[in-house]
Amino acid sequence: MYLTALNSPFTAKNAKPSDFTTENVMAFLRICSAGHPEDAFGSLSLRELWFRTRMQTDLMFFTRIVSQCYTYASECSQSPVTLRKDKGENIKEKGENVPFPLMMVTMMTSKLGMDMEQAWNTPVGQAVWLLTAFAIQEGSDTQIVSTEDDQRAVEERKALEKMQAEALAKIKEEARKSRK
């Protein structure tokens, strides 16, 4: 949650390669390894200074560290894919005036009974899963789709698109023939 609140490129949806700097990597590593995120913002130790300097001078090392951090962040952020049922009615979108991390922490403390520290230290993916399970328990019309079901749906969509493309091609061909 802290990384999301700090707009870390490791938790951003559209991060560009230029967003990954040694400072961002150090902040990520210190937040993830600290007992409490406040501990992550002190002075760098000699070991951390050496580590940062090595990242600044060795591009291959820096790239490998960014890749490992990104993999870790991705695994911690796994959450269910949400789809909205179209019920034929207009749904008014509410403007978000509460930042996402604060909304998640508020929900976890009020609905799940977590203390603030535990809520802030919960990975985003785990928080979404917990709140999804709570919503289902409270009677939400929510279904969790398995990976296999999701893959089957993708394959069915591709097959349908292929059939539509073939039908459109036939219609165009018939139209050309009828013009001659």
Secondary structure by P-SEA (a helix, b strand, c coil): cccccccccccccccccccccaaaaaaaaaaaaccccccccccccaaaaaaaaaaaccaaaaaaaaaaaaaaaaaaabbbbbbbbcccbbbbbccccccaaaaaaaaaaacccccaaaaaaccaaaaaaaaaaaaaaacccbbbbcaaaaaaaaaaaaaaaaaaaaaaaaaaaaaaaaac
